[in-house]
Amino acid sequence: QKEVEQDPGPLSVPEGAIVSLNCTYSNSAFQYFMWYRQYSRKGPELLMYTYSSGNKEDGRFTAQVDKSSKYISLFIRDSQPSDSATYLCATAYNFNKFYFGSGTKLNVKP
Amino acid sequence: GAGVSQSPSNKVTEKGKDVELRCDPISGHTALYWYRQSLGQGLEFLIYFQGNSAPDKSGLPSDRFSAERTGGSVSTLTIQRTQQEDSAVYLCASSRDSHNEQFFGPGTRLTVL
């Protein structure tokens, strides 16, 4: 079993839609949770970082962690064509080693 | 300021050859990470450096893979006797220290024929 599972998509939505991206993880010791965005042929860039459980909001983006169900989510409100990218979730229990999901490809249609 | 740079951006090699991939982290960043991203796969963690030391090398896929970092700056990932399954994008990231955001380079796309 992989440490982090993520639906690869692709996910296609119309502009303005609310997008929900999700991952599950296997190790209850994970306490750091991250979402990265990766455009084609570029390195990933950090979008959101959460420590332990709870919600974190930044503009149109909300990250949610439910440690009881080992479930992490990223919500994008009022999605834009510029949000079209691959979104990667990641977890860690310390900063020596990170575990990434396989990424969900999102396409926001104008 | 300058971000993380990696060279070469693309590398095509023949099976059995050795390759060296280079990473120049952001100046002053003490932590450096190497990842591998295969088609349709997530990032696979390879190795982490704090300064010149790598506390955990267990992520390296085989003993054909090695990495070093000198002067707390540039890092080199070496793959010996390359195999076709080594074909992937190799990404490097650096952070101010191990508890801060990682900034990724653009990656080196390795193709082993």
Backbone of each chain as ProteinMPNN parsed JSONL, in Angstrom:
{"seq_chain_A": "QKEVEQDPGPLSVPEGAIVSLNCTYSNSAFQYFMWYRQYSRKGPELLMYTYSSGNKEDGRFTAQVDKSSKYISLFIRDSQPSDSATYLCATAYNFNKFYFGSGTKLNVKP", "coords_chain_A": {"N_chain_A": [[0.84, -1.194, 0.0], [0.564, 2.171, -0.915], [1.931, 5.073, 0.661], [0.533, 7.456, 0.342], [-2.448, 8.055, -1.338], [-3.933, 9.138, -4.338], [-6.394, 10.285, -6.522], [-5.842, 10.19, -9.952], [-7.256, 11.636, -11.843], [-8.081, 12.714, -15.215], [-9.589, 15.81, -14.06], [-12.206, 17.734, -15.067], [-13.631, 20.892, -15.174], [-16.057, 23.578, -15.352], [-15.281, 27.073, -15.718], [-15.366, 28.983, -12.735], [-16.465, 27.062, -11.127], [-16.609, 25.124, -8.063], [-13.891, 23.34, -6.91], [-12.931, 20.167, -5.752], [-10.338, 18.441, -4.376], [-8.737, 15.452, -3.425], [-7.011, 13.334, -1.043], [-5.878, 10.284, 0.425], [-4.173, 8.91, 3.248], [-1.854, 6.616, 4.801], [-0.402, 6.376, 7.178], [-0.744, 7.066, 10.493], [1.004, 8.605, 11.89], [1.796, 10.734, 10.412], [2.084, 14.235, 10.315], [2.412, 16.598, 9.041], [1.076, 18.327, 6.327], [0.655, 18.962, 2.928], [-0.107, 20.831, -0.042], [0.691, 20.963, -3.418], [1.11, 22.725, -6.51], [1.573, 21.989, -9.876], [2.659, 23.065, -12.89], [2.803, 22.229, -16.394], [5.87, 20.828, -17.325], [7.26, 22.148, -15.363], [8.674, 22.687, -12.046], [7.115, 21.599, -8.946], [5.104, 23.878, -6.979], [4.614, 25.202, -3.745], [1.389, 25.342, -2.395], [-0.347, 25.216, -0.154], [0.05, 24.657, 3.339], [-0.293, 22.625, 6.125], [-0.363, 21.944, 9.56], [-0.992, 19.191, 11.506], [-4.444, 18.564, 12.343], [-7.428, 20.125, 10.898], [-8.592, 23.186, 9.307], [-7.36, 25.354, 6.743], [-7.238, 28.474, 5.251], [-6.642, 30.311, 2.269], [-7.107, 32.865, 0.401], [-8.726, 31.9, -2.491], [-8.366, 29.283, -1.931], [-8.744, 26.414, 0.133], [-7.474, 24.3, 2.55], [-7.92, 21.148, 4.029], [-7.714, 18.941, 6.741], [-8.371, 15.77, 7.969], [-7.602, 13.911, 10.467], [-8.673, 11.729, 11.742], [-9.895, 10.171, 9.822], [-7.869, 9.982, 8.081], [-7.625, 11.699, 5.833], [-7.193, 14.111, 3.369], [-7.903, 17.279, 1.942], [-8.289, 19.615, -0.746], [-9.824, 22.576, -1.543], [-10.962, 24.575, -4.176], [-12.237, 27.633, -4.8], [-14.396, 29.45, -7.072], [-13.101, 28.699, -9.548], [-10.488, 29.181, -11.953], [-9.317, 29.397, -15.375], [-6.543, 29.592, -15.24], [-5.953, 28.036, -13.095], [-5.649, 25.538, -14.028], [-3.781, 22.727, -13.876], [-1.529, 20.258, -12.483], [-2.242, 18.887, -9.361], [-0.676, 18.134, -6.391], [-0.713, 16.221, -3.477], [0.942, 16.013, -0.286], [2.649, 14.429, 2.432], [4.208, 14.237, 5.706], [6.082, 13.012, 8.524], [8.26, 13.957, 9.742], [10.7, 16.346, 8.734], [12.569, 15.046, 7.279], [11.804, 13.293, 5.34], [9.502, 13.068, 2.7], [6.236, 12.238, 1.504], [4.558, 11.847, -1.461], [1.442, 12.172, -3.243], [0.196, 10.842, -6.362], [-0.728, 12.854, -7.931], [-3.328, 14.977, -9.219], [-4.736, 15.793, -12.234], [-6.011, 18.815, -13.241], [-8.395, 20.515, -15.189], [-9.633, 23.558, -16.06], [-12.232, 24.845, -17.73], [-12.76, 27.589, -19.912]], "CA_chain_A": [[0.0, 0.0, 0.0], [1.32, 3.405, -0.967], [1.685, 5.924, 1.829], [-0.449, 8.479, -0.023], [-3.21, 7.712, -2.529], [-4.593, 10.303, -4.928], [-7.031, 10.007, -7.799], [-5.086, 10.927, -10.969], [-8.101, 12.406, -12.744], [-8.194, 14.167, -15.096], [-10.809, 16.428, -13.587], [-12.514, 18.86, -15.939], [-14.725, 21.671, -14.606], [-16.227, 24.889, -16.001], [-14.796, 28.231, -14.97], [-16.256, 29.421, -11.675], [-16.901, 25.929, -10.304], [-15.835, 24.761, -6.87], [-13.143, 22.109, -7.154], [-12.547, 19.416, -4.563], [-9.267, 17.484, -4.637], [-8.636, 14.657, -2.196], [-5.999, 12.29, -0.872], [-5.892, 9.516, 1.669], [-2.839, 8.481, 3.643], [-1.936, 5.377, 5.566], [0.353, 6.403, 8.424], [-1.328, 8.021, 11.427], [2.059, 9.439, 12.465], [2.001, 11.931, 9.596], [1.528, 15.422, 10.97], [2.551, 17.738, 8.141], [0.276, 18.065, 5.126], [0.918, 20.016, 1.962], [-0.615, 20.767, -1.408], [1.539, 21.613, -4.404], [0.599, 22.874, -7.858], [2.644, 21.797, -10.855], [2.346, 23.318, -14.291], [3.513, 21.331, -17.287], [7.307, 21.032, -17.525], [7.794, 22.999, -14.286], [8.713, 22.061, -10.744], [5.955, 21.912, -8.106], [5.182, 25.034, -6.084], [3.784, 24.997, -2.571], [0.158, 26.128, -2.308], [-0.888, 25.252, 1.205], [0.768, 23.825, 4.307], [-1.075, 22.492, 7.346], [0.205, 21.08, 10.592], [-2.026, 18.463, 12.242], [-5.799, 18.603, 11.796], [-8.1, 21.413, 10.808], [-8.721, 23.882, 8.027], [-6.546, 26.547, 6.51], [-7.761, 29.171, 4.086], [-5.779, 31.321, 1.673], [-7.781, 33.347, -0.81], [-9.713, 30.97, -3.047], [-7.953, 27.92, -1.599], [-8.919, 25.927, 1.5], [-6.938, 22.961, 2.802], [-8.621, 20.52, 5.15], [-7.107, 17.678, 7.171], [-9.145, 14.988, 8.934], [-6.679, 12.856, 10.873], [-9.401, 10.536, 12.177], [-10.141, 9.334, 8.647], [-6.64, 10.047, 7.268], [-8.155, 12.251, 4.593], [-6.835, 15.508, 3.184], [-8.648, 17.863, 0.831], [-8.033, 20.99, -1.185], [-10.971, 23.148, -2.228], [-10.686, 25.788, -4.936], [-13.477, 28.346, -5.112], [-14.348, 30.319, -8.255], [-11.935, 28.223, -10.293], [-10.095, 29.947, -13.126], [-8.499, 28.62, -16.326], [-5.144, 29.596, -14.791], [-5.795, 26.991, -12.078], [-5.416, 24.27, -14.717], [-2.452, 22.229, -13.514], [-1.59, 19.042, -11.681], [-2.185, 19.193, -7.932], [-0.051, 17.031, -5.654], [-0.723, 16.288, -2.013], [2.155, 15.449, 0.312], [2.62, 14.301, 3.888], [5.485, 13.904, 6.328], [6.05, 13.063, 9.984], [9.287, 14.936, 10.038], [11.087, 16.974, 7.48], [13.617, 14.279, 6.626], [11.271, 12.49, 4.245], [8.161, 13.464, 2.305], [5.517, 11.273, 0.694], [3.673, 12.563, -2.371], [0.475, 11.484, -4.069], [0.564, 10.784, -7.78], [-1.169, 14.085, -8.583], [-4.598, 15.039, -9.947], [-4.687, 16.792, -13.299], [-7.225, 19.64, -13.273], [-8.595, 21.392, -16.343], [-10.739, 24.49, -15.866], [-12.606, 25.301, -19.07], [-13.317, 28.951, -19.927]], "C_chain_A": [[0.875, 1.244, 0.0], [0.961, 4.259, 0.251], [0.6, 6.956, 1.564], [-1.117, 8.063, -1.327], [-3.959, 8.941, -3.014], [-5.167, 9.913, -6.274], [-6.34, 10.835, -8.885], [-5.922, 11.821, -11.867], [-7.949, 11.881, -14.171], [-9.574, 14.622, -14.641], [-11.045, 17.671, -14.434], [-13.739, 19.577, -15.402], [-14.876, 22.972, -15.385], [-15.682, 25.994, -15.105], [-15.834, 28.666, -13.937], [-16.723, 28.314, -10.751], [-16.056, 25.818, -9.043], [-15.193, 23.403, -7.136], [-12.786, 21.465, -5.824], [-11.519, 18.36, -4.953], [-8.974, 16.756, -3.327], [-7.497, 13.65, -2.228], [-6.3, 11.52, 0.403], [-4.462, 9.086, 1.973], [-2.939, 7.348, 4.644], [-1.337, 5.474, 6.966], [-0.187, 7.478, 9.363], [-0.279, 8.93, 12.074], [2.319, 10.702, 11.642], [1.354, 13.123, 10.288], [1.692, 16.685, 10.131], [1.869, 17.392, 6.829], [0.396, 19.261, 4.19], [0.193, 19.762, 0.656], [0.314, 21.576, -2.306], [0.78, 21.708, -5.726], [1.782, 22.756, -8.813], [2.11, 22.049, -12.25], [3.244, 22.441, -15.145], [4.967, 21.76, -17.456], [7.92, 21.996, -16.504], [7.897, 22.181, -13.013], [7.467, 22.415, -9.936], [6.19, 23.177, -7.286], [4.195, 24.834, -4.95], [2.579, 25.933, -2.589], [-0.268, 26.327, -0.863], [-0.088, 24.291, 2.075], [-0.037, 23.819, 5.6], [-0.343, 21.581, 8.311], [-0.953, 20.501, 11.396], [-3.39, 18.661, 11.603], [-6.301, 20.025, 11.622], [-8.118, 21.963, 9.404], [-7.737, 25.041, 7.955], [-7.015, 27.182, 5.224], [-6.767, 30.209, 3.599], [-6.408, 31.751, 0.359], [-8.845, 32.371, -1.265], [-9.452, 29.523, -2.653], [-8.194, 27.613, -0.126], [-8.362, 24.515, 1.584], [-7.583, 22.425, 4.064], [-7.943, 19.194, 5.467], [-8.023, 17.033, 8.201], [-8.279, 13.797, 9.332], [-7.421, 11.592, 11.304], [-9.672, 9.596, 11.006], [-8.943, 9.316, 7.708], [-6.982, 10.555, 5.862], [-7.746, 13.707, 4.514], [-7.476, 16.03, 1.906], [-8.129, 19.254, 0.518], [-9.263, 21.443, -1.957], [-10.526, 24.43, -2.941], [-12.02, 26.417, -5.297], [-13.284, 29.197, -6.355], [-13.146, 29.956, -9.142], [-11.752, 29.011, -11.59], [-9.308, 29.065, -14.09], [-7.028, 28.555, -15.911], [-4.892, 28.599, -13.663], [-5.53, 25.626, -12.714], [-3.968, 23.844, -14.53], [-2.632, 20.855, -12.886], [-1.389, 19.405, -10.219], [-1.703, 17.947, -7.177], [-0.238, 17.25, -4.155], [0.552, 15.641, -1.49], [2.008, 15.412, 1.819], [4.013, 13.996, 4.402], [5.258, 13.797, 7.829], [7.248, 13.807, 10.547], [9.781, 15.452, 8.702], [12.264, 16.253, 6.818], [13.114, 13.543, 5.395], [9.826, 12.871, 3.977], [7.553, 12.389, 1.416], [4.479, 12.028, -0.132], [2.638, 11.624, -2.974], [0.901, 11.567, -5.526], [0.108, 12.014, -8.552], [-2.507, 13.928, -9.287], [-4.497, 16.151, -10.975], [-6.026, 17.5, -13.381], [-7.241, 20.488, -14.524], [-9.825, 22.249, -16.085], [-11.046, 25.118, -17.217], [-13.201, 26.697, -19.014], [-14.792, 28.944, -20.322]], "O_chain_A": [[1.802, 1.368, 0.799], [-0.143, 4.182, 0.791], [-0.17, 7.294, 2.463], [-0.439, 7.753, -2.306], [-4.541, 9.687, -2.226], [-4.488, 9.276, -7.08], [-6.255, 12.057, -8.76], [-5.381, 12.669, -12.576], [-7.704, 10.686, -14.337], [-10.575, 13.926, -14.81], [-10.19, 18.552, -14.51], [-14.779, 18.952, -15.193], [-13.92, 23.425, -16.015], [-15.635, 25.853, -13.883], [-17.029, 28.712, -14.227], [-17.313, 28.585, -9.705], [-14.945, 26.344, -8.966], [-15.86, 22.448, -7.533], [-12.385, 22.148, -4.882], [-11.803, 17.485, -5.771], [-8.964, 17.363, -2.257], [-7.08, 13.182, -3.287], [-6.902, 12.047, 1.338], [-3.645, 8.92, 1.067], [-3.983, 7.144, 5.263], [-1.732, 4.718, 7.854], [-0.097, 8.668, 9.061], [-0.627, 9.912, 12.729], [2.981, 11.628, 12.11], [0.229, 13.038, 10.782], [1.158, 17.735, 10.487], [2.058, 16.304, 6.285], [0.258, 20.412, 4.603], [-0.085, 18.619, 0.295], [0.672, 22.714, -2.0], [-0.08, 20.878, -6.023], [2.843, 23.34, -8.592], [1.225, 21.341, -12.731], [4.292, 21.971, -14.702], [5.249, 22.933, -17.702], [8.97, 22.587, -16.754], [7.292, 21.116, -12.899], [6.825, 23.428, -10.212], [7.326, 23.505, -6.943], [3.079, 24.357, -5.16], [2.714, 27.143, -2.771], [-0.514, 27.446, -0.413], [0.387, 23.254, 1.611], [-0.417, 24.873, 6.109], [0.228, 20.566, 7.912], [-1.794, 21.241, 11.907], [-3.463, 18.908, 10.399], [-5.708, 20.987, 12.112], [-7.718, 21.303, 8.445], [-7.344, 25.62, 8.968], [-7.172, 26.499, 4.212], [-6.13, 30.9, 4.394], [-6.259, 31.084, -0.665], [-9.764, 32.05, -0.512], [-10.229, 28.634, -3.001], [-7.895, 28.425, 0.75], [-8.727, 23.644, 0.795], [-7.77, 23.15, 5.042], [-7.636, 18.415, 4.564], [-8.407, 17.665, 9.185], [-8.228, 12.794, 8.62], [-6.861, 10.498, 11.239], [-9.679, 8.376, 11.17], [-9.0, 8.695, 6.646], [-6.667, 9.92, 4.855], [-7.927, 14.46, 5.471], [-7.579, 15.311, 0.912], [-7.609, 19.963, 1.379], [-9.692, 20.784, -2.905], [-9.809, 25.255, -2.375], [-12.832, 25.821, -6.006], [-12.17, 29.618, -6.666], [-12.297, 30.796, -9.439], [-12.714, 29.441, -12.227], [-8.694, 28.086, -13.666], [-6.345, 27.572, -16.199], [-3.74, 28.344, -13.31], [-5.22, 24.664, -12.011], [-3.046, 24.526, -14.977], [-3.751, 20.354, -12.773], [-0.467, 20.147, -9.88], [-2.262, 16.859, -7.319], [0.044, 18.329, -3.633], [1.166, 14.819, -2.171], [1.331, 16.252, 2.412], [4.888, 13.558, 3.655], [4.341, 14.423, 8.36], [7.237, 14.234, 11.701], [9.307, 15.02, 7.651], [12.884, 16.791, 5.9], [13.896, 13.204, 4.507], [9.021, 12.985, 4.901], [8.26, 11.714, 0.668], [3.636, 12.747, 0.406], [2.905, 10.442, -3.191], [1.846, 12.274, -5.873], [0.506, 12.205, -9.701], [-2.792, 12.886, -9.877], [-4.211, 17.3, -10.641], [-7.061, 16.86, -13.568], [-6.238, 21.106, -14.885], [-10.928, 21.729, -15.911], [-10.22, 25.835, -17.779], [-14.052, 26.973, -18.169], [-15.419, 30.002, -20.386]]}, "seq_chain_B": "GAGVSQSPSNKVTEKGKDVELRCDPISGHTALYWYRQSLGQGLEFLIYFQGNSAPDKSGLPSDRFSAERTGGSVSTLTIQRTQQEDSAVYLCASSRDSHNEQFFGPGTRLTVL", "coords_chain_B": {"N_chain_B": [[15.012, 37.139, -6.804], [17.457, 34.579, -7.679], [16.254, 31.348, -8.407], [16.051, 27.83, -7.644], [18.297, 26.033, -9.565], [18.835, 23.63, -12.158], [20.873, 21.324, -13.882], [21.825, 19.097, -16.557], [18.995, 20.387, -18.481], [17.759, 18.565, -20.037], [18.587, 15.172, -20.645], [19.826, 12.673, -22.618], [20.732, 9.362, -22.722], [22.627, 6.347, -23.187], [21.747, 3.032, -22.331], [23.464, 1.658, -19.592], [25.41, 3.578, -19.391], [26.967, 6.103, -17.286], [25.489, 8.849, -15.497], [25.474, 12.284, -14.494], [23.732, 14.513, -12.517], [23.002, 17.865, -11.807], [22.438, 20.163, -9.134], [21.752, 23.426, -8.184], [21.157, 25.065, -5.352], [19.002, 27.568, -3.824], [20.719, 30.401, -2.714], [22.088, 30.237, 0.502], [20.274, 28.439, 1.481], [19.951, 25.683, 3.569], [18.943, 23.131, 3.531], [18.435, 20.46, 1.266], [16.843, 18.635, -1.288], [16.297, 15.681, -3.209], [14.209, 14.361, -5.743], [12.341, 11.956, -7.67], [10.357, 11.841, -10.55], [8.248, 9.937, -12.252], [6.477, 9.169, -15.307], [3.092, 9.764, -14.88], [3.296, 9.193, -12.233], [3.635, 10.076, -8.786], [5.794, 12.306, -6.928], [8.766, 10.769, -6.05], [10.542, 10.423, -3.206], [14.004, 10.769, -2.862], [16.484, 11.521, -1.525], [17.739, 13.477, 1.217], [19.495, 16.348, 2.194], [21.026, 17.925, 4.897], [22.835, 20.616, 5.269], [25.954, 19.373, 4.401], [25.431, 16.792, 4.97], [23.715, 13.673, 4.719], [21.166, 12.411, 6.338], [19.46, 10.262, 5.887], [19.516, 7.777, 3.64], [17.864, 5.962, 2.583], [15.916, 6.218, 0.652], [17.051, 6.104, -1.851], [16.939, 4.349, -4.904], [18.559, 2.152, -5.621], [21.882, 0.704, -5.313], [23.138, 1.827, -7.419], [22.634, 4.435, -7.461], [23.78, 7.516, -6.226], [24.517, 10.344, -4.166], [25.877, 13.557, -3.559], [26.863, 16.401, -1.628], [28.52, 19.39, -1.586], [30.314, 21.874, 0.243], [28.027, 22.818, 1.366], [26.324, 23.639, -0.599], [26.076, 23.248, -3.837], [24.71, 20.263, -5.268], [25.142, 16.929, -6.418], [23.657, 14.357, -8.211], [24.291, 11.104, -8.953], [23.962, 8.564, -11.304], [24.806, 5.361, -11.88], [25.624, 3.035, -14.487], [23.191, 3.195, -16.083], [19.733, 2.307, -16.422], [16.807, 1.509, -18.388], [14.53, 1.893, -16.869], [15.256, 3.955, -15.279], [14.586, 6.251, -16.513], [13.093, 9.344, -16.206], [11.842, 12.381, -14.656], [14.059, 14.238, -12.805], [13.943, 15.93, -9.882], [15.007, 18.677, -7.954], [14.991, 20.261, -4.793], [15.154, 23.032, -2.532], [15.396, 24.367, 0.797], [15.176, 26.897, 3.34], [15.74, 25.977, 5.898], [15.252, 22.744, 7.393], [12.617, 22.914, 8.181], [11.12, 24.545, 6.67], [9.442, 25.951, 3.744], [9.787, 24.138, 0.72], [11.494, 24.903, -2.225], [11.249, 24.251, -5.572], [13.31, 23.182, -8.289], [13.395, 23.291, -11.951], [13.785, 20.769, -12.89], [15.482, 17.84, -14.267], [15.168, 16.166, -17.212], [15.52, 12.887, -17.795], [16.358, 10.523, -20.175], [16.738, 7.222, -20.902], [18.043, 5.239, -23.309]], "CA_chain_B": [[16.317, 36.498, -6.751], [17.57, 33.347, -8.435], [15.645, 30.176, -7.802], [16.833, 26.596, -7.743], [18.584, 25.691, -10.957], [19.281, 22.258, -12.379], [21.456, 21.096, -15.211], [21.202, 19.707, -17.725], [17.53, 20.34, -18.441], [17.435, 17.29, -20.678], [19.734, 14.298, -20.842], [19.546, 11.394, -23.264], [21.915, 8.525, -22.578], [22.443, 4.947, -23.548], [21.741, 2.068, -21.222], [24.791, 1.237, -19.146], [26.278, 4.731, -19.17], [26.783, 6.851, -16.041], [25.075, 10.24, -15.679], [25.543, 13.177, -13.338], [22.743, 15.578, -12.543], [23.474, 18.891, -10.886], [21.445, 21.06, -8.539], [22.239, 24.623, -7.492], [20.045, 25.529, -4.525], [18.943, 28.996, -3.528], [21.821, 30.773, -1.835], [21.749, 30.305, 1.929], [19.396, 27.336, 1.89], [20.772, 24.61, 4.124], [18.338, 21.825, 3.249], [18.334, 20.162, -0.173], [16.122, 17.38, -1.499], [16.19, 15.116, -4.559], [13.029, 13.553, -6.005], [12.189, 11.422, -9.013], [8.961, 11.849, -10.987], [8.042, 9.15, -13.461], [5.225, 9.497, -15.991], [1.899, 9.291, -14.195], [3.597, 8.891, -10.832], [3.93, 11.221, -7.932], [7.203, 12.488, -6.636], [9.38, 9.752, -5.206], [11.629, 11.017, -2.441], [15.259, 10.029, -3.007], [17.465, 11.797, -0.476], [17.671, 14.792, 1.831], [20.731, 16.839, 2.786], [21.057, 19.073, 5.8], [24.237, 20.942, 5.066], [26.586, 18.379, 3.533], [25.132, 15.453, 5.481], [22.46, 13.034, 4.33], [20.843, 11.526, 7.455], [18.678, 9.103, 5.481], [19.739, 7.464, 2.223], [17.054, 4.779, 2.277], [15.059, 6.469, -0.505], [17.75, 5.841, -3.109], [16.341, 3.097, -5.402], [19.526, 1.051, -5.66], [23.25, 1.175, -5.069], [23.637, 2.56, -8.588], [22.345, 5.845, -7.215], [24.498, 8.154, -5.129], [24.412, 11.801, -4.188], [26.748, 14.264, -2.629], [26.714, 17.842, -1.564], [29.777, 19.956, -1.106], [30.278, 23.282, 0.61], [26.679, 23.206, 1.768], [25.641, 24.312, -1.704], [25.759, 22.427, -5.013], [24.583, 18.832, -5.071], [25.199, 16.106, -7.623], [23.057, 13.02, -8.156], [24.953, 10.262, -9.942], [23.358, 7.258, -11.577], [25.761, 4.515, -12.595], [25.09, 1.913, -15.286], [21.772, 3.537, -16.201], [18.766, 1.363, -16.97], [15.667, 2.199, -18.994], [13.568, 2.277, -15.83], [15.72, 5.186, -14.632], [14.033, 7.387, -17.257], [12.17, 10.097, -15.353], [12.29, 13.74, -14.361], [14.696, 14.304, -11.488], [13.691, 17.259, -9.338], [15.744, 19.092, -6.771], [14.337, 21.341, -4.047], [15.919, 23.498, -1.38], [14.65, 25.173, 1.762], [16.045, 27.671, 4.228], [16.168, 24.894, 6.769], [14.407, 21.575, 7.15], [11.239, 23.133, 8.599], [10.555, 25.602, 5.833], [8.931, 25.617, 2.423], [10.721, 23.685, -0.293], [11.396, 25.526, -3.537], [11.688, 23.254, -6.54], [13.892, 23.536, -9.578], [12.588, 22.861, -13.099], [13.997, 19.345, -13.135], [16.255, 17.284, -15.384], [14.436, 15.061, -17.85], [16.482, 11.863, -18.189], [15.866, 9.452, -21.036], [17.731, 6.158, -21.1], [17.637, 4.468, -24.495]], "C_chain_B": [[16.305, 35.191, -7.52], [16.926, 32.213, -7.663], [16.587, 29.001, -7.854], [17.073, 26.316, -9.229], [19.119, 24.27, -11.037], [19.859, 22.15, -13.778], [21.874, 19.644, -15.34], [19.684, 19.687, -17.603], [17.019, 19.045, -19.063], [18.709, 16.485, -20.848], [19.251, 12.998, -21.465], [20.83, 10.574, -23.2], [21.591, 7.102, -22.984], [22.484, 4.079, -22.288], [23.17, 1.656, -20.885], [25.748, 2.379, -18.886], [25.99, 5.348, -17.799], [26.328, 8.274, -16.367], [25.218, 10.995, -14.356], [24.544, 14.305, -13.514], [23.113, 16.574, -11.447], [22.322, 19.758, -10.378], [22.153, 22.202, -7.84], [21.092, 25.184, -6.654], [20.045, 27.052, -4.41], [20.027, 29.31, -2.498], [21.351, 30.883, -0.388], [20.828, 29.209, 2.41], [20.243, 26.153, 2.352], [20.224, 23.221, 3.801], [18.164, 21.65, 1.75], [17.749, 18.77, -0.348], [16.22, 16.972, -2.973], [14.948, 14.23, -4.625], [13.108, 13.009, -7.428], [10.698, 11.408, -9.342], [8.865, 11.106, -12.308], [6.675, 9.479, -14.033], [4.051, 8.899, -15.231], [2.102, 8.956, -12.738], [3.8, 10.182, -10.058], [5.419, 11.365, -7.756], [7.67, 11.395, -5.684], [10.585, 10.374, -4.524], [12.881, 10.15, -2.567], [16.188, 10.251, -1.813], [17.342, 13.239, -0.016], [19.024, 15.131, 2.435], [20.424, 17.978, 3.742], [22.531, 19.485, 5.851], [24.818, 19.948, 4.072], [26.228, 16.948, 3.92], [23.771, 14.962, 5.012], [22.096, 12.031, 5.422], [20.165, 10.218, 7.027], [18.856, 8.871, 3.994], [18.839, 6.327, 1.764], [16.153, 4.964, 1.065], [15.733, 6.22, -1.836], [17.349, 4.46, -3.605], [17.294, 1.903, -5.415], [20.916, 1.609, -5.41], [23.885, 1.801, -6.311], [23.46, 4.059, -8.422], [23.184, 6.349, -6.052], [24.348, 9.656, -5.265], [25.405, 12.382, -3.205], [26.457, 15.749, -2.696], [27.985, 18.402, -0.942], [29.613, 21.433, -0.795], [28.903, 23.764, 1.024], [25.885, 23.861, 0.651], [25.274, 23.304, -2.8], [25.678, 20.944, -4.636], [24.611, 18.13, -6.427], [24.559, 14.761, -7.331], [23.684, 12.22, -9.285], [24.219, 8.941, -10.071], [24.359, 6.471, -12.409], [25.032, 3.425, -13.37], [23.581, 2.083, -15.478], [20.971, 2.429, -16.874], [17.585, 2.139, -17.525], [14.661, 2.65, -17.934], [14.023, 3.498, -15.034], [15.177, 6.431, -15.338], [12.941, 8.06, -16.433], [12.626, 11.551, -15.336], [12.845, 13.745, -12.946], [14.615, 15.75, -11.003], [14.515, 17.476, -8.077], [14.959, 20.217, -6.101], [15.262, 21.768, -2.921], [15.004, 24.293, -0.459], [15.632, 25.812, 2.737], [16.606, 26.782, 5.342], [15.113, 23.813, 6.654], [12.954, 21.8, 7.548], [10.561, 24.224, 7.797], [10.151, 25.086, 4.472], [10.058, 25.182, 1.492], [10.446, 24.422, -1.597], [12.017, 24.572, -4.551], [12.357, 23.9, -7.747], [13.028, 22.999, -10.703], [12.772, 21.393, -13.447], [14.936, 19.041, -14.28], [15.481, 16.097, -15.923], [15.463, 14.071, -18.387], [15.791, 10.8, -19.021], [16.994, 8.467, -21.255], [17.255, 5.27, -22.246], [18.072, 3.011, -24.397]], "O_chain_B": [[15.249, 34.744, -7.965], [17.034, 32.125, -6.44], [17.786, 29.163, -8.082], [16.146, 26.362, -10.038], [19.765, 23.775, -10.113], [19.397, 22.794, -14.72], [22.242, 19.017, -14.347], [19.145, 19.034, -16.71], [15.986, 18.507, -18.664], [19.771, 17.028, -21.152], [18.386, 12.312, -20.921], [21.895, 11.053, -23.587], [20.428, 6.715, -23.104], [23.18, 4.386, -21.32], [23.973, 1.349, -21.766], [26.78, 2.195, -18.241], [24.919, 5.147, -17.225], [26.727, 8.84, -17.385], [25.101, 10.428, -13.27], [24.521, 14.971, -14.549], [23.479, 16.201, -10.333], [21.367, 20.042, -11.101], [23.039, 21.988, -7.012], [20.141, 25.73, -7.213], [20.978, 27.724, -4.85], [20.219, 28.569, -1.534], [20.35, 31.536, -0.092], [20.617, 29.057, 3.613], [21.127, 25.683, 1.636], [20.973, 22.244, 3.8], [17.788, 22.588, 1.048], [18.12, 17.838, 0.365], [16.226, 17.821, -3.864], [14.665, 13.458, -3.709], [13.839, 13.528, -8.272], [9.876, 11.012, -8.515], [9.336, 11.577, -13.343], [5.812, 10.006, -13.33], [4.009, 7.697, -14.968], [1.18, 8.482, -12.074], [4.099, 11.233, -10.625], [6.206, 10.636, -8.359], [7.049, 11.136, -4.654], [11.533, 10.8, -5.183], [12.816, 8.932, -2.395], [16.624, 9.296, -1.17], [16.898, 14.109, -0.764], [19.631, 14.301, 3.112], [19.652, 18.882, 3.423], [23.364, 18.775, 6.415], [24.233, 19.71, 3.015], [26.671, 15.999, 3.273], [22.81, 15.726, 4.919], [22.639, 10.926, 5.451], [20.276, 9.199, 7.708], [18.402, 9.672, 3.177], [19.029, 5.785, 0.675], [15.672, 3.982, 0.5], [15.055, 6.131, -2.86], [17.401, 3.493, -2.845], [16.863, 0.764, -5.236], [21.108, 2.82, -5.307], [25.029, 2.251, -6.268], [24.059, 4.853, -9.148], [23.288, 5.689, -5.018], [24.083, 10.171, -6.351], [25.726, 11.788, -2.175], [25.897, 16.269, -3.661], [28.451, 17.932, 0.096], [28.877, 22.149, -1.473], [28.633, 24.965, 1.036], [24.898, 24.552, 0.903], [24.273, 22.595, -2.689], [26.449, 20.442, -3.818], [24.162, 18.671, -7.438], [24.876, 14.109, -6.336], [23.611, 12.62, -10.447], [23.899, 8.287, -9.078], [24.713, 6.877, -13.516], [23.968, 2.956, -12.964], [22.795, 1.222, -15.084], [21.456, 1.722, -17.758], [17.382, 3.301, -17.172], [14.013, 3.685, -18.095], [13.271, 4.021, -14.212], [15.295, 7.541, -14.818], [11.981, 7.413, -16.016], [13.651, 11.906, -15.918], [12.181, 13.308, -12.005], [15.147, 16.665, -11.631], [14.688, 16.576, -7.256], [14.334, 21.031, -6.78], [16.054, 20.972, -2.417], [13.976, 24.822, -0.883], [16.752, 25.339, 2.93], [17.791, 26.839, 5.67], [14.165, 23.961, 5.882], [12.119, 20.938, 7.273], [9.536, 24.763, 8.214], [10.461, 23.958, 4.089], [11.137, 25.775, 1.477], [9.296, 24.548, -2.018], [13.161, 24.143, -4.403], [12.013, 25.008, -8.16], [12.032, 22.322, -10.449], [11.992, 20.836, -14.22], [15.16, 19.877, -15.156], [15.176, 15.15, -15.199], [16.193, 14.381, -19.328], [14.766, 10.248, -18.621], [18.069, 8.828, -21.733], [16.204, 4.634, -22.163], [17.811, 2.226, -25.309]]}, "name": "protein", "num_of_chains": 2, "seq": "QKEVEQDPGPLSVPEGAIVSLNCTYSNSAFQYFMWYRQYSRKGPELLMYTYSSGNKEDGRFTAQVDKSSKYISLFIRDSQPSDSATYLCATAYNFNKFYFGSGTKLNVKPGAGVSQSPSNKVTEKGKDVELRCDPISGHTALYWYRQSLGQGLEFLIYFQGNSAPDKSGLPSDRFSAERTGGSVSTLTIQRTQQEDSAVYLCASSRDSHNEQFFGPGTRLTVL"}
